[in-house]
C-alpha cells in the first residue's frame, strides 16, 4: 500500500508539473499573438518556384519570398540529377561520414564547391547552421579572439557561443569600431573577423575591402557567411568576395546548398586544406550527423555544374532587382539595402506587415511579414526576394499589388 501511495503521489506531481509547464507555454504563445508577431505557416501544394499553388488560395500565386534566387529548385536538370542519384545511391546512408557515410558523390560535390569558390578544400554539413556551429569551436581556443559584426546571423552567434575564444562585437559594418576591437585583441594568438557577406534582413553588403585591409594590417583572419550571395553575386556568381574583388583575401567561407544552389538542404565550409582536415576530425555537427542524402547531393552537384559552365543565370539578377526596387521607390515605399535581390519593404509595425502580407496573397502575390524576434522591434518589414525565374511582368504585377495594398493601409498616398 505504501508503494502504491508513493506511486500515486509521484504521478500526481508529474501531472502537476506538466500542467504548470503547459500554463507557462500557453502564456508565452498568447503574448506572441497579442504582439502581432505570430508566425503562421502557409501550405504550398506545388513545386517551389516563381509561380506556386497555395492551400486555401485559388489560381496562380506569384512567390516573392523564397531564397530560390536562381530558380534552380525546380530546374528540370537539377530535379533529374536528384532522381538519378536516388536510383543509383539510395535514399540515405544511415551513417555519419567517417563510419560508412561517404560516397563518391559526396567527394565530387566537395571538389566542385572548392573549385567554385577557388579554395583548397571543402567539407559538407547537414546545413549552414551546422557549418557555423561546427567551425569556431574547432578553430579557436581560449587564447584566441573572435570579432563579430553585431548583426550577424543567429547561426553565427550560436556558433561563436560554443567556442572558448574571447569575444568582441563591433558595430554593424563600422570599420572604425572594428579597428578598435582589433587593437583591443592584439594579445590573442589567432584573431578571426566574422561577418555575413550579405545581411539577410536588410540586403546590405559587408564592406569586405575595408575589413580585409584592417585584417591584414592587424594580422587577423577573415570569415564570411555567404548564404545570401553564393551563386548570384559577382560577375560569375561566386559571391560577395568576388563582387568586391577580395577572393584571395577572405580565408574561410561558409555557405548553403539550401538557397541558390538547388534549394534542398546542406551547408559547407571552404578554406585552407589543413582547416578542412581538422574539421573532419573534430567538428561535432559533422561527426555526429548523418551524411547528406544522395538525392540532395545529386541535385546540388548539378546546380553547381550549371554555374561553373555559365554565368548567364547569375547575370540576369541585376536588371530584375533594379526593376523591382525602382518601381517600389517611385511608388513611395521605403526599400532597405541596395542592389541586392533581398528587397525589404520597411513598414515598422508588426501587425501592419502581417496584414499587408495577407492582403497581398488575396491579390495573388505570396510575401511574408518579418517582425521581432527575427528583426528588431519597430523594424517590421516584408522581405521581398527577387528570383531569376521572375519575368518582368511578374515583377510589375507584384509592384502593382504592393501599391494597391499600400494605399489601402495608408503606407503610401
N, C-alpha and C positions, 0 to 999 in steps of 0.2 A: 504493500500500500504506500509506503514511504517513497518507493521508486516511482510509482505512478503519480504521486503528488508532485514529486520533483520534476517529472517529465511535463506534467500539466503546467507547472509554474514556468518552466523554460519555454514551452510552446506559447504561453501567454505573453511572455516577454518578447519573444520573436515577433509575434503578430503586432505587438505594441510598437516595436522598433520599425517594422515595415510601414505601419500606419503613420508613424511620425515622419519617416522619410518621404512617404507619398505626399504628406501635407507640405513639407518643405519644397519638394519638387513642383507641386502644383502652384505654390505661391510664386516661384520663380517664373513659371510659364505664364501665369496671369500678369505678372509685371511686364513680360516681353510683349504680350498682346496689348496691354494698356499703353505702352510706349509707342505703339505703332511700328515696332521693328520685327514683328513675326515674319518668319521666312517660310512661306508655303512652297510646296513642290508641285509644279505643273507636270503633267504626264504627256510625254511625246510618244506618238504611235507610229512613227516612221523613222527612216534613217536620219542621222544628223546631217544638216545641210543648210543652204541659204533658204530653201523652201521646205517646210515641215508640216506635219499634221499634229494637232494638239487635242487631247481628250477634252471634250466639252466645247470645243470651238469648231465651227464649220468652215469648209473651204480651205484654200491655200494660205498658210501663215508664213510671213517673212520672218526669218530668225536673225536678229541683230544683237545677240548677246553670247554667242558661242566663242570659244577660243580656237575655233576651226579656221584659223587665219588664211590658210591656202586652199581651203575647200577639199582637203585630201581625206577627210573622214569617210566620205562616200565615193572617193575616186575609184573607178572600176578596176584599175590595175592594182591599187592598194588592197581592195577587197579580195581580188583574185589571189594575190600573194598570201593573204591570210588563210584562204581556203586551201591552197596548196600546202602550206606549212602544217595546217591541221591534219590533212590527209597523210602527209609523209612522216610528221614527227609526233602526232597525237595531241591531246587536249592540254597536257601538262606534264611536268617532270616528277611530281610527288617528292621533291627533294630540294635541298639548298644546293648552291652551285658546287661547293667543294666536295660533296659526297658523291652524288651521281646526277647532278642537275645542270651540267654544262654540255650543250650540243654544239655542233659546228656552226649552226645558225646564230647562236649567241656570240661566238667569237667573230663571226663575219660581221655582225651588226656593230660590235665594238670597234672593229678595224675601220669600218666605213665612217663611224662617228668621229673617230680620231682623225681620219683623213679630212672629213668635212670641216672640222674645227682647226685643222693644221696643228694638232698637238701630238705628243708622243704616244699616248695610250688612253684607253677608256675602260670604265667599269660600269656595268648596268645595275640598276636598282629597281625595286617594285614601283617607285615613284620618285619624283624630285624631292618631295618631302623627306623621303628616306635618305636620299643622297645628301641633303642638307643635315639631316640628323646624324649621318654617319661620318661626316668629314672632319669637323672641328675637334671632336673628342680624340681622334687619331692623330691629327696633325699637331695639335697644340697642347702643351703641358703647363704646369704651374709657373714655370719660368718664362712663359711666352705671353703675348698680348694680342687681343683681337679688337679691332677698331671698326665699329659698325655704324652705318647710316641709321638714324633714328626711325626712319620709315621703312626699313627692310621688311620683307615678307615674314609672316608668322613662322614659317618653317625654318627660316634663317635664325630668328630669335630663339626658337626652341632648340635648334641645333647648338647654338652658342651656349645655352644654359647647361648643356650636357658636358661641356669641356671645362677644364680647371684653369684655363688661362685667365689672366687679368683682363677685365672687360672695360672698354671705353666706347662711348657713344657720341658721335658727332652730329651736329645739326644737319637737317636734310639738305644734301647737295651743297653744303657750305664748306668750301675749300679752306677758308681761314680757320674755321673751327677744327677741321681735320688736321691741319698743320699743328695746331695747339696740342691735339691728342697725340700726334706723332712725337712731339717734343716731350710730352709727359711720360711716354712709354719707352724712351730711348734705352733704358737699362735692361729691357727684355731681350731674351735670346732670339726669338723669332717674333716678328710682328706681321699680322695679316690684316690688310684693309679689306672690308667686306661690304659689297653693295649690290643691290639689284642693278642689272643693266638698264631695264625699264621697270618703273614702279607701276604695278598693275592697277592701282586705283585711280591714278591721275594720268597715266600715259606719258610721264616725263622721263627723259633720258638722262642717266647719270653722266656727270662731266668727267668722263674717263681720261681725257687728255691731262687735265689738271690733277686728277687722282694719281695717274701714273707718274707724272712729273714729281709730285710730292713723295710718292713711294720710293722712287729712285733716289731722290735727294736724301731721304732718311733711312734707306736700307730696308724697306718693307716689301712684302709680297702683296699681290692684288688678286682678289677673288671676285667673280661676278656670277650672279644667278641670271640666266638668260632665257627663262621660261617664256617671257613675252617678247622675245626678239629672234630666237632661233628660227631660221627658215625664211625670214622675210625682211629683216633689216640689213642694210648694207648692199652693195652692188650685186653680190652673189648670194645674199640671204644668210650669210654666216653669223650675223648678229651685231650687237652694239659695238663690239670691239672692232669689227670690220668697218662698220659705218663711220667710226671716229678714227680709224687708222692706227689702232693700237693692238692689233692681234698678237704682235711679238712682245708686247709689254704687259699683257694680262697673263698671269701664271696658271690660274685654275678657273675652270668654267664648269658650273653645274647647269643642267637644263633638263627638259622633259620631252618625252615622246607623246605626251597626252594633249598637246595643243596643235601646233602647226604640222608636226611630223606624224600625221595619221590619226591623232586624237584618241588612241585607245588607252594606254596606260604605260607606265615605266618612266624612269629617270636615269640620269647618268652623270658621271664626273669625267672630264677630260683634263689632262695635265701631264706633268713630268712622269716618266715611267716609274721612277722609284716611289713616288707618291701612290700611284695606282696599285703597285705591287703591295705596298704597306696596307692600303685599304682592303685588299683581298684577304690579308692576314688578320686584320683587327677590326674592321668596320662592322659593328654589330648588326645594323639593318641588312647588310649584305650576307653576313654569316648565318643569320637566324631567320631569313625569309626565303620562301620558295622562289625558284627561278622564274623569270618572266615566261608566261605560256607561249608555246611556239606560234600560235596564230598572231599574237601581238607582235612578236619579234619579226615574223614574216611581213606583216603589214608595214611596220616601221622601217624595215630594211628597204622595201620598195619605195616608200616615201623619200628616204634619204637618197636613194639611187636617182629618183626623178630630179631632185635638187642638184645633185652632183652633175647631172647631164645637161641641165639648162637652168638659167636664172630668169626665164620668161615669166613664170608664175610670181616670183618674188617681186619683180619689177612692176607688175601690174597694180601693186597695192597703193603706191603713192598717189596716183591720179584718183582712185576711188576714195581714198581717205580725204583728199583735198576737196572733192566734190561734196561730201557729206558735211565736213567742217564749214566750208564756205556757205552752204545752204542754210545751216543752222544758225551761224553767226549773223548772216544777213537778216534772218527772221527775228533776231533779238535774243536768242539763247546765249547763255554763258557756257562755253566748252573749255574744259581744263586741258592741260597738256598741249603738245604742239607736234603736228606732222606724224603722229602715231595712230595706227588703226584703233587703239583704245581712245574713245571719244566720250569722256564723262560729261553728261548734261547736268550741270550743277543746279540743284533745287533747294538744298538746305534742310527742308523739313522732311522727316522720315515718312509721315503719313502721306504727304503730298507726292513723294516719289512712288510710294506703293499704289496710290490711287491712279496716278498718271499711267503707270505701267499696266494696270488693269484696263484702263480705257484704251490704251494702245492696242492691247490684244483684241479688244472688240472691233478695232479697225483693221485687224489682220496683221499686226506687227508685234512680234514677241520680243519684249525687253523686260528687264527686272530692275526694281529699285534696290539700291545698296544703301544700308544705313548702319548705325552702330550695332555691334562692335566691329563690323567689317571695315567701316570708315569712322573717323572721329565724329562725336556728337556735333550736330549743327552743320555737317557737311554731306548730308544725304544727296545722292545723285542717281541718275540712270546711266549705267555704263554701257554705252553702245560700242560694239566691236564690228569693224568692217572686215569682210572676207573677200578674197579674190574671186569667190563664187558669186558675189553680188554683181548684178548688172547695174547700169546707170539708172534704168527705170526702177529697179528695186530700191536704190538709194533715194531717188526722188519721191517714191511712194512713202518711204519712212519719214523723210523730212516733212512731207505734207501732213502725215498723221501727227507728228510732233506739233506742227503749227496749229492743227485743229484742237488737240488736247491742251496745248499751252494756252491758247486763247480762252478755252472753256474754264480753266482754273486760274486765270489771271497771271500766268507766268510771263506772257508776252501780250502786247496790245494788238 
